[in-house]
Amino acid sequence: MAAAADAPWEGIAAFLNIASWDVSSAAESQIFRTIEAWLADPKDLRRVQVALHVEVIPFMKQGADPAVLEQVLAKVAATFPETAPRCRHVLGQAQMLKR
């Protein structure tokens, strides 16, 4: 994020979506852990926006408690109300994947 200080969050999210296909498994895991950390502790709207628009469902690892995602997204939406529609979208995607 520091290296892309002037880039819009949409561009960073697009870059991470592309990069996640072309990096090692370890690097991909690091991207996903970072995204989850940004959402779990929503202090920076720009980082939250990136995390919500990367094409991965956070907190959905094998055996994960689905309630964690709901709790995290509720906190994000309460902290940054403008993200509430996207939080609902991500939650809907997660629910579709569980079926």
N, CA, C and O atoms as a GROMACS GRO file, in nm:
protein
  396
    1MET      N    1   0.082  -0.120   0.000
    1MET     CA    2   0.000   0.000   0.000
    1MET      C    3   0.086   0.125   0.000
    1MET      O    4   0.052   0.224  -0.065
    2ALA      N    5   0.197   0.122   0.071
    2ALA     CA    6   0.284   0.239   0.075
    2ALA      C    7   0.341   0.268  -0.063
    2ALA      O    8   0.354   0.384  -0.102
    3ALA      N    9   0.375   0.163  -0.136
    3ALA     CA   10   0.432   0.182  -0.269
    3ALA      C   11   0.328   0.236  -0.368
    3ALA      O   12   0.364   0.297  -0.468
    4ALA      N   13   0.202   0.214  -0.339
    4ALA     CA   14   0.095   0.258  -0.427
    4ALA      C   15   0.016   0.372  -0.364
    4ALA      O   16  -0.106   0.380  -0.380
    5ALA      N   17   0.084   0.459  -0.295
    5ALA     CA   18   0.019   0.565  -0.218
    5ALA      C   19  -0.074   0.653  -0.302
    5ALA      O   20  -0.177   0.699  -0.253
    6ASP      N   21  -0.039   0.676  -0.428
    6ASP     CA   22  -0.121   0.762  -0.513
    6ASP      C   23  -0.220   0.685  -0.600
    6ASP      O   24  -0.301   0.746  -0.669
    7ALA      N   25  -0.215   0.554  -0.596
    7ALA     CA   26  -0.304   0.473  -0.679
    7ALA      C   27  -0.442   0.465  -0.614
    7ALA      O   28  -0.454   0.455  -0.492
    8PRO      N   29  -0.546   0.468  -0.696
    8PRO     CA   30  -0.680   0.451  -0.641
    8PRO      C   31  -0.697   0.308  -0.588
    8PRO      O   32  -0.634   0.215  -0.638
    9TRP      N   33  -0.783   0.292  -0.488
    9TRP     CA   34  -0.800   0.160  -0.430
    9TRP      C   35  -0.849   0.059  -0.534
    9TRP      O   36  -0.818  -0.060  -0.525
   10GLU      N   37  -0.926   0.105  -0.632
   10GLU     CA   38  -0.976   0.014  -0.736
   10GLU      C   39  -0.860  -0.047  -0.815
   10GLU      O   40  -0.862  -0.165  -0.849
   11GLY      N   41  -0.759   0.034  -0.843
   11GLY     CA   42  -0.642  -0.015  -0.915
   11GLY      C   43  -0.562  -0.114  -0.833
   11GLY      O   44  -0.509  -0.212  -0.887
   12ILE      N   45  -0.551  -0.090  -0.704
   12ILE     CA   46  -0.478  -0.182  -0.617
   12ILE      C   47  -0.552  -0.315  -0.609
   12ILE      O   48  -0.489  -0.421  -0.616
   13ALA      N   49  -0.683  -0.311  -0.594
   13ALA     CA   50  -0.762  -0.434  -0.590
   13ALA      C   51  -0.747  -0.512  -0.720
   13ALA      O   52  -0.731  -0.634  -0.719
   14ALA      N   53  -0.752  -0.441  -0.834
   14ALA     CA   54  -0.736  -0.507  -0.964
   14ALA      C   55  -0.598  -0.571  -0.975
   14ALA      O   56  -0.584  -0.683  -1.023
   15PHE      N   57  -0.495  -0.500  -0.930
   15PHE     CA   58  -0.360  -0.554  -0.933
   15PHE      C   59  -0.351  -0.681  -0.848
   15PHE      O   60  -0.294  -0.781  -0.893
   16LEU      N   61  -0.406  -0.678  -0.728
   16LEU     CA   62  -0.399  -0.795  -0.641
   16LEU      C   63  -0.477  -0.913  -0.699
   16LEU      O   64  -0.437  -1.028  -0.683
   17ASN      N   65  -0.588  -0.884  -0.767
   17ASN     CA   66  -0.664  -0.992  -0.832
   17ASN      C   67  -0.579  -1.060  -0.939
   17ASN      O   68  -0.579  -1.183  -0.950
   18ILE      N   69  -0.509  -0.981  -1.016
   18ILE     CA   70  -0.423  -1.037  -1.121
   18ILE      C   71  -0.302  -1.106  -1.059
   18ILE      O   72  -0.266  -1.217  -1.098
   19ALA      N   73  -0.240  -1.040  -0.963
   19ALA     CA   74  -0.119  -1.094  -0.901
   19ALA      C   75  -0.145  -1.226  -0.831
   19ALA      O   76  -0.059  -1.314  -0.831
   20SER      N   77  -0.262  -1.243  -0.773
   20SER     CA   78  -0.290  -1.366  -0.700
   20SER      C   79  -0.290  -1.489  -0.791
   20SER      O   80  -0.276  -1.601  -0.743
   21TRP      N   81  -0.306  -1.468  -0.921
   21TRP     CA   82  -0.300  -1.579  -1.016
   21TRP      C   83  -0.158  -1.611  -1.059
   21TRP      O   84  -0.132  -1.719  -1.112
   22ASP      N   85  -0.066  -1.518  -1.036
   22ASP     CA   86   0.068  -1.532  -1.093
   22ASP      C   87   0.179  -1.525  -0.988
   22ASP      O   88   0.291  -1.485  -1.018
   23VAL      N   89   0.147  -1.564  -0.865
   23VAL     CA   90   0.247  -1.564  -0.759
   23VAL      C   91   0.250  -1.703  -0.696
   23VAL      O   92   0.163  -1.787  -0.720
   24SER      N   93   0.350  -1.725  -0.615
   24SER     CA   94   0.361  -1.854  -0.547
   24SER      C   95   0.245  -1.871  -0.448
   24SER      O   96   0.178  -1.775  -0.412
   25SER      N   97   0.223  -1.993  -0.406
   25SER     CA   98   0.119  -2.020  -0.307
   25SER      C   99   0.144  -1.944  -0.178
   25SER      O  100   0.051  -1.896  -0.114
   26ALA      N  101   0.271  -1.934  -0.141
   26ALA     CA  102   0.306  -1.861  -0.019
   26ALA      C  103   0.271  -1.713  -0.032
   26ALA      O  104   0.218  -1.654   0.061
   27ALA      N  105   0.301  -1.654  -0.147
   27ALA     CA  106   0.270  -1.513  -0.168
   27ALA      C  107   0.119  -1.492  -0.173
   27ALA      O  108   0.068  -1.394  -0.120
   28GLU      N  109   0.049  -1.583  -0.237
   28GLU     CA  110  -0.097  -1.574  -0.243
   28GLU      C  111  -0.156  -1.582  -0.102
   28GLU      O  112  -0.246  -1.506  -0.068
   29SER      N  113  -0.105  -1.673  -0.022
   29SER     CA  114  -0.151  -1.684   0.117
   29SER      C  115  -0.125  -1.556   0.195
   29SER      O  116  -0.207  -1.515   0.276
   30GLN      N  117  -0.011  -1.494   0.170
   30GLN     CA  118   0.021  -1.369   0.239
   30GLN      C  119  -0.076  -1.258   0.198
   30GLN      O  120  -0.119  -1.179   0.282
   31ILE      N  121  -0.111  -1.253   0.072
   31ILE     CA  122  -0.209  -1.154   0.025
   31ILE      C  123  -0.340  -1.175   0.099
   31ILE      O  124  -0.400  -1.079   0.149
   32PHE      N  125  -0.386  -1.300   0.106
   32PHE     CA  126  -0.514  -1.329   0.170
   32PHE      C  127  -0.509  -1.300   0.320
   32PHE      O  128  -0.606  -1.249   0.375
   33ARG      N  129  -0.399  -1.332   0.386
   33ARG     CA  130  -0.386  -1.302   0.530
   33ARG      C  131  -0.388  -1.151   0.554
   33ARG      O  132  -0.448  -1.103   0.650
   34THR      N  133  -0.323  -1.077   0.466
   34THR     CA  134  -0.322  -0.931   0.478
   34THR      C  135  -0.462  -0.875   0.462
   34THR      O  136  -0.504  -0.789   0.539
   35ILE      N  137  -0.535  -0.923   0.363
   35ILE     CA  138  -0.672  -0.879   0.340
   35ILE      C  139  -0.758  -0.908   0.462
   35ILE      O  140  -0.837  -0.823   0.505
   36GLU      N  141  -0.745  -1.027   0.517
   36GLU     CA  142  -0.822  -1.062   0.636
   36GLU      C  143  -0.785  -0.972   0.754
   36GLU      O  144  -0.873  -0.932   0.831
   37ALA      N  145  -0.659  -0.939   0.768
   37ALA     CA  146  -0.615  -0.851   0.877
   37ALA      C  147  -0.675  -0.711   0.860
   37ALA      O  148  -0.719  -0.650   0.958
   38TRP      N  149  -0.677  -0.661   0.737
   38TRP     CA  150  -0.734  -0.528   0.712
   38TRP      C  151  -0.882  -0.525   0.747
   38TRP      O  152  -0.932  -0.424   0.798
   39LEU      N  153  -0.953  -0.635   0.720
   39LEU     CA  154  -1.095  -0.639   0.752
   39LEU      C  155  -1.120  -0.663   0.900
   39LEU      O  156  -1.213  -0.606   0.958
   40ALA      N  157  -1.039  -0.746   0.962
   40ALA     CA  158  -1.058  -0.778   1.104
   40ALA      C  159  -1.036  -0.656   1.193
   40ALA      O  160  -1.096  -0.646   1.301
   41ASP      N  161  -0.952  -0.564   1.149
   41ASP     CA  162  -0.922  -0.444   1.225
   41ASP      C  163  -0.939  -0.324   1.132
   41ASP      O  164  -0.840  -0.264   1.089
   42PRO      N  165  -1.065  -0.288   1.102
   42PRO     CA  166  -1.092  -0.186   1.000
   42PRO      C  167  -1.062  -0.043   1.047
   42PRO      O  168  -1.148   0.025   1.104
   43LYS      N  169  -0.940  -0.001   1.023
   43LYS     CA  170  -0.899   0.134   1.063
   43LYS      C  171  -0.879   0.227   0.944
   43LYS      O  172  -0.882   0.349   0.959
   44ASP      N  173  -0.859   0.169   0.826
   44ASP     CA  174  -0.823   0.248   0.707
   44ASP      C  175  -0.923   0.215   0.596
   44ASP      O  176  -0.924   0.103   0.544
   45LEU      N  177  -1.005   0.312   0.560
   45LEU     CA  178  -1.108   0.290   0.459
   45LEU      C  179  -1.049   0.240   0.328
   45LEU      O  180  -1.104   0.150   0.265
   46ARG      N  181  -0.939   0.296   0.286
   46ARG     CA  182  -0.878   0.256   0.159
   46ARG      C  183  -0.840   0.108   0.161
   46ARG      O  184  -0.867   0.036   0.064
   47ARG      N  185  -0.780   0.062   0.269
   47ARG     CA  186  -0.744  -0.079   0.279
   47ARG      C  187  -0.868  -0.167   0.284
   47ARG      O  188  -0.870  -0.274   0.223
   48VAL      N  189  -0.969  -0.123   0.354
   48VAL     CA  190  -1.094  -0.198   0.362
   48VAL      C  191  -1.156  -0.210   0.222
   48VAL      O  192  -1.202  -0.317   0.183
   49GLN      N  193  -1.156  -0.100   0.147
   49GLN     CA  194  -1.213  -0.104   0.012
   49GLN      C  195  -1.136  -0.204  -0.075
   49GLN      O  196  -1.197  -0.282  -0.149
   50VAL      N  197  -1.004  -0.202  -0.067
   50VAL     CA  198  -0.924  -0.298  -0.143
   50VAL      C  199  -0.964  -0.439  -0.102
   50VAL      O  200  -0.993  -0.523  -0.188
   51ALA      N  201  -0.965  -0.465   0.027
   51ALA     CA  202  -0.993  -0.600   0.077
   51ALA      C  203  -1.131  -0.649   0.034
   51ALA      O  204  -1.148  -0.768   0.004
   52LEU      N  205  -1.228  -0.561   0.031
   52LEU     CA  206  -1.364  -0.601  -0.007
   52LEU      C  207  -1.379  -0.626  -0.156
   52LEU      O  208  -1.475  -0.688  -0.200
   53HIS      N  209  -1.284  -0.577  -0.235
   53HIS     CA  210  -1.296  -0.589  -0.380
   53HIS      C  211  -1.195  -0.686  -0.442
   53HIS      O  212  -1.191  -0.701  -0.564
   54VAL      N  213  -1.115  -0.749  -0.361
   54VAL     CA  214  -1.028  -0.855  -0.412
   54VAL      C  215  -1.116  -0.979  -0.427
   54VAL      O  216  -1.199  -1.008  -0.341
   55GLU      N  217  -1.098  -1.049  -0.536
   55GLU     CA  218  -1.186  -1.161  -0.569
   55GLU      C  219  -1.154  -1.286  -0.488
   55GLU      O  220  -1.117  -1.390  -0.543
   56VAL      N  221  -1.169  -1.274  -0.360
   56VAL     CA  222  -1.152  -1.386  -0.269
   56VAL      C  223  -1.250  -1.363  -0.154
   56VAL      O  224  -1.277  -1.250  -0.116
   57ILE      N  225  -1.303  -1.470  -0.102
   57ILE     CA  226  -1.392  -1.460   0.013
   57ILE      C  227  -1.305  -1.480   0.137
   57ILE      O  228  -1.255  -1.590   0.161
   58PRO      N  229  -1.287  -1.374   0.216
   58PRO     CA  230  -1.202  -1.387   0.335
   58PRO      C  231  -1.267  -1.476   0.442
   58PRO      O  232  -1.389  -1.492   0.445
   59PHE      N  233  -1.184  -1.530   0.526
   59PHE     CA  234  -1.228  -1.610   0.640
   59PHE      C  235  -1.308  -1.733   0.599
   59PHE      O  236  -1.397  -1.777   0.672
   60MET      N  237  -1.276  -1.789   0.483
   60MET     CA  238  -1.349  -1.907   0.434
   60MET      C  239  -1.257  -2.028   0.418
   60MET      O  240  -1.284  -2.116   0.336
   61LYS      N  241  -1.152  -2.033   0.496
   61LYS     CA  242  -1.063  -2.148   0.489
   61LYS      C  243  -1.137  -2.275   0.527
   61LYS      O  244  -1.241  -2.270   0.593
   62GLN      N  245  -1.085  -2.387   0.486
   62GLN     CA  246  -1.144  -2.516   0.518
   62GLN      C  247  -1.165  -2.527   0.668
   62GLN      O  248  -1.072  -2.507   0.746
   63GLY      N  249  -1.286  -2.558   0.708
   63GLY     CA  250  -1.316  -2.576   0.849
   63GLY      C  251  -1.341  -2.447   0.926
   63GLY      O  252  -1.360  -2.451   1.048
   64ALA      N  253  -1.340  -2.333   0.857
   64ALA     CA  254  -1.361  -2.205   0.925
   64ALA      C  255  -1.507  -2.190   0.968
   64ALA      O  256  -1.597  -2.245   0.905
   65ASP      N  257  -1.526  -2.118   1.074
   65ASP     CA  258  -1.660  -2.088   1.125
   65ASP      C  259  -1.720  -1.976   1.040
   65ASP      O  260  -1.666  -1.866   1.039
   66PRO      N  261  -1.831  -2.001   0.970
   66PRO     CA  262  -1.891  -1.898   0.884
   66PRO      C  263  -1.934  -1.773   0.962
   66PRO      O  264  -1.945  -1.665   0.905
   67ALA      N  265  -1.959  -1.789   1.090
   67ALA     CA  266  -2.000  -1.674   1.172
   67ALA      C  267  -1.889  -1.571   1.182
   67ALA      O  268  -1.917  -1.453   1.204
   68VAL      N  269  -1.764  -1.612   1.168
   68VAL     CA  270  -1.653  -1.518   1.175
   68VAL      C  271  -1.665  -1.414   1.064
   68VAL      O  272  -1.651  -1.295   1.089
   69LEU      N  273  -1.691  -1.459   0.942
   69LEU     CA  274  -1.705  -1.366   0.830
   69LEU      C  275  -1.820  -1.268   0.857
   69LEU      O  276  -1.806  -1.148   0.834
   70GLU      N  277  -1.932  -1.320   0.906
   70GLU     CA  278  -2.045  -1.233   0.936
   70GLU      C  279  -2.009  -1.128   1.040
   70GLU      O  280  -2.045  -1.011   1.026
   71GLN      N  281  -1.939  -1.169   1.146
   71GLN     CA  282  -1.901  -1.075   1.251
   71GLN      C  283  -1.804  -0.969   1.199
   71GLN      O  284  -1.818  -0.851   1.229
   72VAL      N  285  -1.707  -1.013   1.121
   72VAL     CA  286  -1.608  -0.920   1.067
   72VAL      C  287  -1.674  -0.819   0.975
   72VAL      O  288  -1.649  -0.699   0.986
   73LEU      N  289  -1.759  -0.865   0.885
   73LEU     CA  290  -1.824  -0.774   0.791
   73LEU      C  291  -1.922  -0.680   0.861
   73LEU      O  292  -1.939  -0.566   0.818
   74ALA      N  293  -1.985  -0.727   0.968
   74ALA     CA  294  -2.073  -0.638   1.045
   74ALA      C  295  -1.992  -0.526   1.109
   74ALA      O  296  -2.036  -0.411   1.112
   75LYS      N  297  -1.874  -0.560   1.159
   75LYS     CA  298  -1.786  -0.458   1.219
   75LYS      C  299  -1.738  -0.359   1.114
   75LYS      O  300  -1.734  -0.238   1.138
   76VAL      N  301  -1.701  -0.411   0.996
   76VAL     CA  302  -1.656  -0.324   0.887
   76VAL      C  303  -1.767  -0.227   0.848
   76VAL      O  304  -1.744  -0.107   0.833
   77ALA      N  305  -1.888  -0.280   0.830
   77ALA     CA  306  -2.002  -0.197   0.788
   77ALA      C  307  -2.037  -0.093   0.895
   77ALA      O  308  -2.078   0.018   0.862
   78ALA      N  309  -2.022  -0.129   1.021
   78ALA     CA  310  -2.050  -0.034   1.128
   78ALA      C  311  -1.942   0.075   1.133
   78ALA      O  312  -1.972   0.191   1.162
   79THR      N  313  -1.818   0.037   1.106
   79THR     CA  314  -1.708   0.133   1.110
   79THR      C  315  -1.712   0.226   0.989
   79THR      O  316  -1.691   0.346   1.002
   80PHE      N  317  -1.739   0.169   0.872
   80PHE     CA  318  -1.744   0.246   0.748
   80PHE      C  319  -1.878   0.216   0.679
   80PHE      O  320  -1.885   0.128   0.594
   81PRO      N  321  -1.985   0.289   0.715
   81PRO     CA  322  -2.118   0.260   0.662
   81PRO      C  323  -2.125   0.258   0.509
   81PRO      O  324  -2.210   0.189   0.452
   82GLU      N  325  -2.038   0.333   0.443
   82GLU     CA  326  -2.040   0.333   0.296
   82GLU      C  327  -2.001   0.199   0.236
   82GLU      O  328  -2.022   0.176   0.117
   83THR      N  329  -1.943   0.111   0.317
   83THR     CA  330  -1.906  -0.022   0.268
   83THR      C  331  -2.014  -0.127   0.290
   83THR      O  332  -2.000  -0.241   0.247
   84ALA      N  333  -2.122  -0.090   0.357
   84ALA     CA  334  -2.227  -0.186   0.390
   84ALA      C  335  -2.280  -0.263   0.269
   84ALA      O  336  -2.295  -0.385   0.277
   85PRO      N  337  -2.310  -0.196   0.157
   85PRO     CA  338  -2.358  -0.273   0.041
   85PRO      C  339  -2.256  -0.378  -0.007
   85PRO      O  340  -2.294  -0.490  -0.042
   86ARG      N  341  -2.130  -0.341  -0.009
   86ARG     CA  342  -2.027  -0.437  -0.054
   86ARG      C  343  -2.011  -0.549   0.048
   86ARG      O  344  -1.989  -0.664   0.010
   87CYS      N  345  -2.022  -0.517   0.176
   87CYS     CA  346  -2.015  -0.621   0.279
   87CYS      C  347  -2.128  -0.722   0.258
   87CYS      O  348  -2.107  -0.843   0.268
   88ARG      N  349  -2.249  -0.673   0.230
   88ARG     CA  350  -2.362  -0.763   0.204
   88ARG      C  351  -2.335  -0.849   0.080
   88ARG      O  352  -2.369  -0.967   0.078
   89HIS      N  353  -2.275  -0.788  -0.021
   89HIS     CA  354  -2.242  -0.861  -0.144
   89HIS      C  355  -2.142  -0.975  -0.115
   89HIS      O  356  -2.162  -1.088  -0.159
   90VAL      N  357  -2.037  -0.944  -0.041
   90VAL     CA  358  -1.936  -1.045  -0.008
   90VAL      C  359  -1.999  -1.156   0.075
   90VAL      O  360  -1.970  -1.274   0.053
   91LEU      N  361  -2.083  -1.120   0.169
   91LEU     CA  362  -2.150  -1.220   0.252
   91LEU      C  363  -2.242  -1.308   0.167
   91LEU      O  364  -2.248  -1.430   0.187
   92GLY      N  365  -2.311  -1.247   0.072
   92GLY     CA  366  -2.395  -1.324  -0.019
   92GLY      C  367  -2.314  -1.422  -0.103
   92GLY      O  368  -2.356  -1.536  -0.124
   93GLN      N  369  -2.198  -1.380  -0.150
   93GLN     CA  370  -2.111  -1.470  -0.226
   93GLN      C  371  -2.067  -1.587  -0.139
   93GLN      O  372  -2.064  -1.701  -0.185
   94ALA      N  373  -2.034  -1.559  -0.014
   94ALA     CA  374  -1.991  -1.666   0.077
   94ALA      C  375  -2.104  -1.764   0.100
   94ALA      O  376  -2.080  -1.885   0.104
   95GLN      N  377  -2.224  -1.714   0.116
   95GLN     CA  378  -2.339  -1.803   0.139
   95GLN      C  379  -2.366  -1.890   0.017
   95GLN      O  380  -2.405  -2.006   0.031
   96MET      N  381  -2.347  -1.834  -0.103
   96MET     CA  382  -2.365  -1.913  -0.225
   96MET      C  383  -2.263  -2.024  -0.234
   96MET      O  384  -2.294  -2.135  -0.279
   97LEU      N  385  -2.139  -1.997  -0.192
   97LEU     CA  386  -2.033  -2.098  -0.197
   97LEU      C  387  -2.058  -2.211  -0.099
   97LEU      O  388  -2.018  -2.325  -0.125
   98LYS      N  389  -2.124  -2.183   0.012
   98LYS     CA  390  -2.151  -2.285   0.113
   98LYS      C  391  -2.254  -2.386   0.065
   98LYS      O  392  -2.260  -2.497   0.117
   99ARG      N  393  -2.334  -2.348  -0.033
   99ARG     CA  394  -2.442  -2.438  -0.080
   99ARG      C  395  -2.391  -2.550  -0.160
   99ARG      O  396  -2.469  -2.633  -0.207
   0.00000   0.00000   0.00000
